[in-house]
Amino acid sequence: MIIQKFGGMAMQSEASRKHCILHIRNAIRQYNKAVIVVSAMGRAGDAYATDTLITLTSAFKSDSKAKDLVAACGEMIAAAVISAELERTGIENKLLYGQSIGLETSENFGDAEVQAVHTSAIEKALDETSCVIIPGFQGTTAEGDITTLGRGGSDLTAALLGAALKAQFIEYYKDVPGVMTYNPKENADAVLISKLTYPEFHQLLNNSHPIVQKKAAETAEQHHLTLHIRNTFSMDQGTLIVPAIHHGSSDILSTR
């Protein structure tokens, strides 16, 4: 099976989501089972973007629990939208949310730590259908309260589930061709890098806007996962991030 993670620009409009659906259809054909993790739709200023939702009231500044609840709504909206659009095109799927996602976290609202990954609901859904939709960026406490995983947390969702479900690949879909030698907006000589090891990849993540969240990349490396960074709007191959060895897993993934 495969994990596919689609970012906010991929989810922004019905036209952009058609590209997502094409990638999802191809993944199901090739790998049989696919778990789809989605970010909120668009960027700050767009109606359902996280940065828009958390500005609905200044009261969120003093209520982190309420702020997390509304922040998580962006991904849940995106998940519901892509689930319905997949069904319309004939791709049956199961939408999971809340505790069914299986990410049990601390009560540090706004930047919660994942303490355990429970995959039973996802595994049951995969037994029933070939495609499972997961809103990223969020987990729940042991009491069931919704928490968020910090900036770029949907990337971490994909990495944690990829490790727990032993995915063959995790595909991160972005609005760039893959990992480039330079920022193409700043240097016209930038070219695509087709393959990187994790140490090489980490060197390129030392900036304020990494192509994949640093914690997600570290989690993926720890579990010897292969990442595939691709452009949402093309079928080009993008960049592979490959581990040097393949063994072991951490205790966090042992709870089912």
N, C-alpha and C positions, 0 to 999 in steps of 0.2 A: 504494500500500500504506500501511499504518498501523502504528504502534507503540502498543501498549497496555501500561502498567505498573500492576501491582496490588500494593498495599502489604500489610503484615503483617496488618492487621485484615481485609482482603478475603480473605486466604488462611487465616484462622484456623480455620475449621470447614467441614464439608461444606455446611452451610446457607449460609454466606457465599459459598462458592465457586460455588454455583448462580447467584448474581447475576453473578459473573465470567464464567461460561460463557454467560449470556445476552448480556452485552456483547460477548464474543468472537464469538458466532454472528452478531450484528448487524453487527459490523465486517467479517466475511468477506462477508456479503451485500452490504454497501455498497462495500467497497474491494477485494474479491476476495482480497487477500493480507494477512495480519496476523502480526506478530512480537510475541510476548507475553513481557514481562519480569516476573519475580515476585520479591518479597521473601520472607524466611523467614516461617513461619507464626506469627502472634500477636506478643506482646510479652513482655518479661522475666517469667519465671515459667512461661510456656507451654513445653511440653516441647522443642519444636524451634526456639524463638526464638533468635536469635543471642546475645542477652545471657544466655540460659540455658546454651547450649552452651559458651561461653568460660569458664564458672565450674566446669566439670567437674573441673578440677584446678588447684591454685595453681601448678603447675609451668609453666603457660602464661605466667606473668608473666616468665619468663626464657627463653622459647623462642617468639619471634614467628612463626617459620616454621610450627611445629606449631599455634600458635594460629590462624593464618590458614587452615590446612587444615581445622580443625574448624569455624571460623566460617563458611566457605563451604558447609559441609554443610547449613545451614538452608535456603538458597536452592535447593540441589540437591534436597533432600527435597520442598520446595514445588513445584518444577518437575515432578518425577516424579509427584507426586500429581495436579496439575491436568492433566498430559498423559494419565494413565490415565482420569481422570473425563471428559475431553473425548472420548476414544475410546469410552467407554461410552455417551455420548450421540450417537454417530455423527459426531463431528467428527474427521477424520483429522488427525494432526499429527506433527511431527518434533521430538524433544527433543535439543537440543545442549548440551554442557557441556565444561569444560576448554578446550583449545586451539581447539576447534571454535567457541567463542564469538567468537574473533577479536580479543580485547583483549590486546595485548602490552604488558606493564608493566615498570616498574623492579623492583628487588629490595627496595624499601622496604616490607617486610611490615607490614600494618596500615593503611597509607595510601599505597598504590602509585600512581605516576603512569602514566597510559596513554601509551605512546610511539608506538603504531601501531594502526590498526584494520584487520583483514583480514576481508573479507566473503565470501570465496569459498565457505566451508562453508554459510553462511546462504543465499547466493544459490542454491547447488545444491539445498538443502533446499526453498527456495521454488519452484524449478522442478518439484519432485516433489510438493509438497503446498501447501495454501493457508494453513497455520498452523504456525508454528515457535515452540517454547517455549524460553526462555533463562533460566537462573538469573542474577539480577542480583548486583551488589555485588562481582564477582570477575573476575580476569583471570589470565593466566599469564605468567611470565617467558619469555625466549627459550629457556631450558632446560626449560620445561614445569612449573615449580613454581607452585602456586596461590597467588595473592596476593589481598588484599581492598583495596577502594578507599576506605575510610574511611566514617564515619557517613553514612547516606543514599546510599551508593554505587550502589544499584539505580536511583535516579533518574538518576545519571550514565550508567549503562549504557544506559538508554533514550535519553538525549540523544545519546550518541555513535553508537549504531546508527541512530537516526533521521537523523542527518546523513550518515552513510556510505551508507545505503540510500536516501537522498532520499525519506523518508516524507512523505506529504501532511500528516499530523498526528501528534503524540505525545499520547496521552491518558494522564493521570495519574489513577488512581482512588484516592480518599481516603475517609475516614469523615466528611467535611464536604461541604456542598453545592457548594463552590467557594471562591473568594477572597471574604472578607467585609470590610465596612468596619471592623469591630472584631472582637475575639474574642467570639463569641456566648456563651461561658461567663461572660464578665465584663461584657458590655454587652447588654442585651435589645434595644437599638435597632439592633443590627447587621443589615445587609442585604447581599444578594448583589451583587457587581459582575459584570456580564455580560461586559465586555471591558476589557482593560488593554493598554497598550503596555509594552515591556520596562522602560523607565526608571521607569514607575509601579509595575510589579511588583517591581522591585528594592528600592524604598523599603519595601515590605511584608515583605521577607525579612530585615531587620536585627533578628533576634531569635534566640534559642537553639533554637527549634523551627520552622524555616521550612516552609511547606506543600510546597515543592519544594526540594531541596538547592541551595544557592547556586551551587556549581560547575556543577551540571547546568543551572541557569537561564542562567548565563553562557555555557556551551557552546551552548545552544539559540539564544541571541541572536546569538552569533558566526556561526552558520550560518543565521540568518534563518528559523528553524523556527517553526511555529505550534504552541503548546501548548494543550491542552484539559484543564482540571482539572475532574473530575466526581466525583459521589458514587457509590460502588460500589452502594449499595442503592436507587437510583432511576434513572429514565431522564431526569431533568432535565438541562438543557443545561450547567449549571455556568458556568465562566468561560473565555473565550478570552484567551490571551496572544499578541499579534500583533506581528510585526516591522514596522519602518518601511520597510525596503527589502528586496529579494530579489536578492542576488548573492554570488558568491565562496564559497570554502571554504578550510579550512586544510590545510597539508601533512600533518598527522597522518592525514588520511583518504585520502591518495593511494595508499597501499600496499594492493594487493589480494592 
